[in-house]
Amino acid sequence: MANKRLERFAHNLDWNLLRTFAVVVEEGSITAAASRLLLQQPAVSMALKRWRKPPATG
């Protein structure tokens, strides 16, 4: 049962958002993270906004 939940979690996780979040934490700022990720700052901010939204259940 727990294994199935873990598989569902991994399947539903947006790995790009996880990476973006990790880089923001490592860099200490959204601007520095955007530079490292070769993105613009608004794109990183939008990604963080999506990260905060709970995943759809189903």
N, C-alpha and C positions, 0 to 999 in steps of 0.2 A: 504493500500500500504506500509506504513512504517513498519507495523507489519510483513508483508511478508519478507521485507528486513532484519529485525531483526532476524527472524527465519532462513533465509538463512545464515546470518552471524554466528549465534550460531551453525548451522549445519556444516559449513565449518571450524570453528575454531578448531585448534588442542589444546585441553585442556592441554596436557602434555607439550607442548611448552610454553603455558601461565604460567603454574606452574613453569617450569624451569626458565623462565625470572623473575618471581616474587621472587624466591629464590635468584637468582643472585643479584637482587636489594637489597633485605633484608640483604644478607650477605656482600655485598660490593665487592666481588671478585668471579671470576669463580672457583678458587680452593676451596674456602670455600663452595661455593654452591655445587660443585661436592661432597665434603665430606658429606655435609648434605643430599644430594639426594642419597648417596651411589653409585655414578657414578665416572668414571674417568674423569679427566679434558678435554681430547679431545672430549668426548661424549657431555659434556655441551657446549663446543665451537661449535661443529657441530649443536647442537640444536639451538643455537643463530644464526648461519648462516641461518638455515632453517626459523627461526622466521623473519629474515630480508627480505626473499624472498616474494614478493607479492603473495597472494593466486590466484589460477586459477579462472577465471570467466567463467560462462557458464550458 
